[in-house]
Amino acid sequence: MTLLSTRIEPSLETMAVKVRPYWSPRKIGHIIFLLVHAIVFGLPNTAAVRETTNNIYSEIDKLEKDHPNTTLFVLGDFNSIELKLPRFKQCKDQLSALGSRC
């Protein structure tokens, strides 16, 4: 396990960890988990929410550019923000995280 980055700001905390499980297929070299804790209060379209969302997008872009052939999971509580990531599948509740709807 390798710690790739950490970011601590007033409205956002992130940590990126790269792992290489022994059991993973050969074509998946590494797996990156981006852990996100967004601390945003207010209406969904405020400047603070937009800034936090843009910071998450920039963190994801940086990881994808630095590690192009890696599987990336973005994990966090996104109740206060709406992420629009076309290449990702978003699971919003515990049931879907278990695979029933995701």
LINLINJO-V394545 format. One record per backbone hydrogen bond with DSSP energy under -0.5 kcal/mol. NH is the residue of the N-H (numbers start at 1). CO is the residue of the C=O. E is the energy in kcal/mol with one decimal. If there is no record, write none. Layout:
# LINLINJO-V394545
nh = [NH & NH]
co = [CO & CO]
e = [E & E]
This chain:
# LINLINJO-V394545
nh = [2 & 4 & 4 & 5 & 7 & 9 & 13 & 14 & 15 & 16 & 17 & 18 & 19 & 24 & 28 & 29 & 29 & 31 & 32 & 33 & 34 & 34 & 35 & 35 & 36 & 36 & 37 & 39 & 39 & 40 & 46 & 50 & 51 & 52 & 53 & 54 & 55 & 56 & 57 & 58 & 59 & 60 & 61 & 62 & 63 & 64 & 65 & 66 & 67 & 70 & 71 & 73 & 75 & 75 & 77 & 78 & 83 & 85 & 86 & 88 & 90 & 91 & 92 & 97 & 98 & 99 & 100]
co = [18 & 2 & 16 & 16 & 14 & 12 & 37 & 7 & 35 & 5 & 33 & 2 & 31 & 21 & 25 & 27 & 69 & 19 & 71 & 17 & 32 & 73 & 15 & 33 & 34 & 75 & 13 & 11 & 37 & 38 & 43 & 46 & 47 & 48 & 49 & 50 & 51 & 52 & 53 & 54 & 55 & 56 & 57 & 58 & 59 & 60 & 61 & 62 & 63 & 67 & 30 & 32 & 34 & 73 & 36 & 76 & 81 & 83 & 84 & 85 & 88 & 89 & 90 & 93 & 94 & 96 & 95]
e = [-2.7 & -0.7 & -2.6 & -1.2 & -2.4 & -2.9 & -1.9 & -2.6 & -1.7 & -2.8 & -2.4 & -3.1 & -3.1 & -1.0 & -1.1 & -0.8 & -0.6 & -2.8 & -3.2 & -2.8 & -0.5 & -3.3 & -3.1 & -0.7 & -0.5 & -3.1 & -2.8 & -2.3 & -0.5 & -0.7 & -1.4 & -2.2 & -2.5 & -2.2 & -2.6 & -2.5 & -2.1 & -2.0 & -2.4 & -2.3 & -1.9 & -2.3 & -2.6 & -2.2 & -2.0 & -2.5 & -2.2 & -2.4 & -2.1 & -1.1 & -1.7 & -2.8 & -2.9 & -0.6 & -0.8 & -0.8 & -0.6 & -0.6 & -0.6 & -1.6 & -0.5 & -0.5 & -0.5 & -1.8 & -1.3 & -1.1 & -1.7]
